[in-house]
Amino acid sequence: MKNAKRASVVLAVWMMFSNAHYVVAQDWPQWRGPQRDGKVTGFTAPAEWPKELTRKWQTTVGLGDATPALVGDRLYVFVRQGDEEVTLCLNAASGLEIWRDGYAAASVTGPASRHPGPRSSPTVALGKVVTLGAAGVLSCLDAQSGKVAWRIDQYKDVPQFFTSMSPIIVDGLCIAHLGTSDKGAIVAFDLASSEPKWKWTGDGPAYASPVLMAAAGVKQIVVQTEKNVLGLAAADGKLLWQVPSPPQRRYYNSATPIVNGQTVIFTGQGLGTKAVEVEKTDDGFAARQLWTNDQLGTGFNTPVLANGMLFGISDRGNLFCLNAKDGQAAWTDSGQLDRFGAIVNAGSFLLALPGNAELIVLAADGNQYRQLARYKVSDTPTYAHPIVSGNRVFIKDQQTVTLYAIEAAVAMASGG
């Protein structure tokens, strides 16, 4: 067991450095940031939070709930414009368009029609931009020029509320969960050629995104499906372990799993929050339950880990904190927020952005709720994550992207 844990640590360090050639400190290249953990890197916090944020620019881009990706001086935005789904590359300093790619998009129907734009966030790696359209169109573009490298549209059946899963790129493979209820396929496509390298078939996709973990020296793709949480070998797609996470009543699995070493924490509306330890066994892997909290869970928000505590917005619309070691609740704020929202970890601070477009700055305090600042950042609802880089905050609302700056007389670097 000691050797397995040592191998896991070595692999995790290797994974971090192997990605360094395309991610710099202040980039946000994919869903929930560089490591898909909601953690901001390179954040510069003010000594005193200003009364207002300074708006630098605002650009109308189109409909969509997808969080943009920030890499270097470029911002990649995935939206719907009229009858097209469009990927835009903007100059991050000015908001001016550098290139654009679009294709004819299917109509978003039923209850999901209130959100006709993409929900899936772009993934940028190895000089490519990958997007997943609301109706299942998977595209790979050249990040520099916008030229289409490949596009796949054979997976036309999608979940009831259309796609929300954001693809992940691992070792030159683009991995996406495609299909519909009870007829899903997690497929690894060669990023350069689009050739399928492996496929796992089973559960349909939920509205959550895959994450990467290392256990006993094995890279694993951890996926929250419509009914289970499972781990697949990144190399060949072999199913390594699986635990049930059936949605309750008419709810849906919409939160991305949280990886902390060999621990996987998962949550959902009506499900509460649970943690399992992924362990090596004689014949493979197993997931052993560590704890469960039936009272606190999220609906449409993935919590973040900070200082051994888990912070999120509950399925009842309250900011909360629980201990990641035993699942015990630390505090729940009485303020009522939208169940839709995002929260990011910026070191000693957390930034929460519920659907009402009020950016809340709070201390990463496991003892009590402490609000430090609150800013109105849009006149329309916000469903995408805020992107925080240096003293910049990028906000995607229903139709626009806005760059704000946190400006104060004195600033200091925040620890992570």
SEFI-980053 format. One line per field, with one value per residue (C-alpha): residue number from 1; y, x, z. Coordinates in steps of 0.05 Angstrom, whole numbers. Last residue first. Layout:
N
k = NUM ...
v = Y ...
u = X ...
w = Z ...
//
This chain:
416
k = 416 415 414 413 412 411 410 409 408 407 406 405 404 403 402 401 400 399 398 397 396 395 394 393 392 391 390 389 388 387 386 385 384 383 382 381 380 379 378 377 376 375 374 373 372 371 370 369 368 367 366 365 364 363 362 361 360 359 358 357 356 355 354 353 352 351 350 349 348 347 346 345 344 343 342 341 340 339 338 337 336 335 334 333 332 331 330 329 328 327 326 325 324 323 322 321 320 319 318 317 316 315 314 313 312 311 310 309 308 307 306 305 304 303 302 301 300 299 298 297 296 295 294 293 292 291 290 289 288 287 286 285 284 283 282 281 280 279 278 277 276 275 274 273 272 271 270 269 268 267 266 265 264 263 262 261 260 259 258 257 256 255 254 253 252 251 250 249 248 247 246 245 244 243 242 241 240 239 238 237 236 235 234 233 232 231 230 229 228 227 226 225 224 223 222 221 220 219 218 217 216 215 214 213 212 211 210 209 208 207 206 205 204 203 202 201 200 199 198 197 196 195 194 193 192 191 190 189 188 187 186 185 184 183 182 181 180 179 178 177 176 175 174 173 172 171 170 169 168 167 166 165 164 163 162 161 160 159 158 157 156 155 154 153 152 151 150 149 148 147 146 145 144 143 142 141 140 139 138 137 136 135 134 133 132 131 130 129 128 127 126 125 124 123 122 121 120 119 118 117 116 115 114 113 112 111 110 109 108 107 106 105 104 103 102 101 100 99 98 97 96 95 94 93 92 91 90 89 88 87 86 85 84 83 82 81 80 79 78 77 76 75 74 73 72 71 70 69 68 67 66 65 64 63 62 61 60 59 58 57 56 55 54 53 52 51 50 49 48 47 46 45 44 43 42 41 40 39 38 37 36 35 34 33 32 31 30 29 28 27 26 25 24 23 22 21 20 19 18 17 16 15 14 13 12 11 10 9 8 7 6 5 4 3 2 1
v = 579 641 709 758 829 892 965 1022 978 954 888 891 871 840 828 774 782 748 709 725 709 745 752 776 807 822 764 715 701 667 671 605 605 609 684 717 786 855 835 840 864 860 833 838 806 757 715 649 614 563 532 600 607 680 705 745 744 760 780 755 728 659 650 672 651 675 642 674 647 615 634 576 581 577 572 580 552 538 613 645 651 677 631 609 537 519 464 404 337 300 264 287 339 379 417 488 518 574 567 556 495 449 475 526 501 498 435 441 412 480 495 444 468 452 436 474 456 419 413 369 376 334 263 271 208 181 138 90 42 44 -17 -29 -89 -162 -161 -94 -22 29 87 120 142 207 225 289 293 257 301 345 318 304 268 265 220 205 178 246 295 288 324 294 343 363 355 287 296 305 278 232 220 211 143 148 76 62 37 13 -2 -1 -7 55 38 86 131 71 84 103 105 146 118 131 187 185 219 204 194 183 144 148 87 92 65 117 179 224 260 292 279 330 332 338 263 220 154 92 36 35 46 64 65 97 129 165 241 251 297 292 217 204 172 153 148 119 124 87 83 156 191 190 220 223 256 241 278 238 267 245 270 321 328 342 387 351 395 363 367 373 304 275 270 226 254 220 219 293 291 351 352 400 460 523 573 602 595 547 499 471 405 396 349 359 330 371 425 429 398 440 424 478 454 477 420 438 482 454 494 492 452 491 512 561 548 558 569 513 463 452 425 440 462 469 436 477 499 510 567 587 656 690 747 784 844 837 885 850 779 785 742 673 657 588 590 547 570 583 652 661 606 608 580 632 624 681 694 730 667 614 633 586 611 582 554 582 606 659 706 746 817 847 886 922 947 949 969 929 968 982 958 898 917 888 868 796 776 707 667 602 596 529 502 431 417 417 479 510 488 468 483 527 576 607 648 602 577 516 486 460 453 392 342 379 367 295 279 305 262 202 209 216 154 114 132 112 45 34 48 0
u = -54 -23 -47 3 -6 -38 -38 -78 -134 -159 -194 -203 -265 -269 -338 -364 -434 -499 -526 -468 -394 -351 -275 -241 -171 -125 -79 -126 -197 -245 -316 -353 -412 -485 -496 -564 -571 -554 -482 -425 -459 -404 -401 -343 -312 -366 -347 -384 -356 -306 -279 -257 -238 -259 -315 -319 -388 -399 -472 -496 -564 -543 -494 -421 -378 -306 -267 -208 -147 -123 -167 -216 -273 -349 -402 -477 -546 -581 -595 -579 -614 -573 -576 -503 -488 -430 -381 -421 -388 -364 -307 -243 -272 -301 -363 -377 -440 -468 -543 -588 -627 -586 -526 -475 -404 -344 -307 -255 -184 -153 -194 -233 -284 -357 -390 -455 -521 -556 -509 -509 -515 -563 -544 -471 -433 -366 -307 -338 -288 -277 -242 -185 -155 -149 -106 -135 -112 -154 -199 -225 -298 -332 -406 -447 -523 -561 -623 -587 -518 -451 -386 -320 -264 -206 -140 -108 -166 -209 -276 -329 -366 -436 -498 -527 -602 -664 -734 -735 -663 -607 -572 -500 -476 -401 -354 -283 -230 -269 -218 -214 -146 -93 -137 -160 -233 -261 -335 -389 -457 -528 -528 -452 -402 -335 -265 -212 -155 -79 -49 9 -30 -84 -76 -136 -164 -232 -295 -351 -421 -490 -500 -478 -512 -491 -456 -403 -329 -290 -216 -169 -221 -185 -196 -128 -87 -128 -134 -205 -221 -295 -342 -404 -475 -539 -576 -599 -564 -498 -430 -379 -316 -242 -194 -129 -59 -38 -102 -151 -218 -285 -337 -403 -465 -501 -576 -629 -658 -589 -564 -574 -536 -470 -446 -426 -350 -308 -234 -174 -218 -176 -183 -115 -75 -118 -125 -195 -225 -300 -350 -422 -467 -531 -508 -441 -377 -314 -240 -187 -118 -46 -29 -87 -149 -215 -278 -335 -399 -463 -475 -531 -606 -617 -692 -697 -676 -749 -764 -721 -650 -648 -591 -530 -501 -426 -382 -309 -284 -216 -180 -241 -229 -240 -183 -134 -160 -156 -215 -220 -292 -323 -392 -454 -498 -572 -571 -505 -494 -433 -363 -312 -236 -197 -127 -67 -39 -94 -162 -221 -292 -345 -404 -473 -489 -519 -477 -412 -428 -363 -349 -285 -245 -298 -268 -295 -330 -322 -250 -225 -168 -98 -118 -112 -66 -85 -30 -69 -144 -170 -236 -209 -205 -129 -117 -185 -256 -272 -212 -152 -156 -87 -53 6 20 -9 18 87 67 22 78 96 29 22 92 74 10 50 100 44 9 73 84 13 22 89 57 0
w = -58 -26 -50 -78 -51 -78 -56 -86 -111 -178 -190 -266 -304 -373 -401 -447 -475 -492 -433 -386 -392 -340 -344 -280 -284 -226 -242 -276 -252 -300 -273 -285 -334 -314 -309 -312 -345 -319 -306 -257 -193 -141 -70 -21 40 61 120 131 192 218 154 127 54 60 15 -49 -81 -154 -164 -231 -207 -229 -173 -179 -120 -110 -55 -18 19 -45 -104 -103 -152 -144 -197 -197 -211 -145 -143 -76 -8 50 111 105 121 167 184 160 173 111 148 115 67 124 101 79 52 9 5 -56 -34 -79 -40 -65 -51 -5 15 69 73 64 1 -40 -90 -100 -168 -179 -211 -155 -96 -35 40 82 63 83 66 87 67 17 -13 -88 -115 -164 -201 -185 -122 -101 -111 -75 -95 -32 -35 -14 -14 -17 -14 -69 -74 -123 -134 -102 -114 -76 -102 -56 -84 -81 -76 -138 -143 -188 -234 -212 -256 -240 -251 -209 -222 -160 -138 -187 -182 -157 -159 -151 -206 -212 -264 -329 -386 -429 -459 -433 -390 -350 -333 -264 -250 -216 -232 -257 -310 -313 -266 -297 -269 -322 -291 -296 -261 -212 -153 -165 -209 -225 -286 -290 -332 -339 -311 -343 -344 -402 -418 -382 -420 -474 -465 -528 -547 -598 -643 -700 -696 -730 -685 -622 -627 -602 -535 -531 -471 -503 -477 -493 -426 -435 -493 -531 -519 -462 -489 -487 -534 -533 -540 -471 -438 -467 -431 -464 -428 -413 -419 -476 -490 -435 -449 -463 -536 -596 -656 -643 -716 -716 -715 -737 -754 -759 -773 -782 -724 -739 -674 -635 -694 -687 -662 -664 -630 -652 -598 -603 -553 -587 -559 -569 -576 -586 -610 -600 -553 -507 -504 -480 -496 -446 -457 -445 -517 -534 -537 -463 -456 -509 -456 -435 -504 -564 -581 -656 -694 -709 -776 -769 -745 -739 -720 -715 -680 -652 -608 -533 -519 -472 -482 -558 -578 -611 -626 -634 -665 -663 -720 -731 -700 -663 -612 -567 -552 -530 -534 -500 -524 -493 -461 -457 -430 -442 -441 -394 -434 -417 -487 -531 -573 -572 -551 -526 -462 -443 -384 -330 -263 -203 -149 -75 -77 -37 9 4 -65 -88 -145 -171 -206 -203 -193 -168 -195 -194 -269 -264 -309 -296 -280 -353 -397 -411 -353 -358 -303 -287 -357 -391 -455 -437 -363 -376 -366 -301 -268 -294 -268 -199 -199 -223 -167 -116 -142 -142 -69 -53 -87 -52 16 0
//
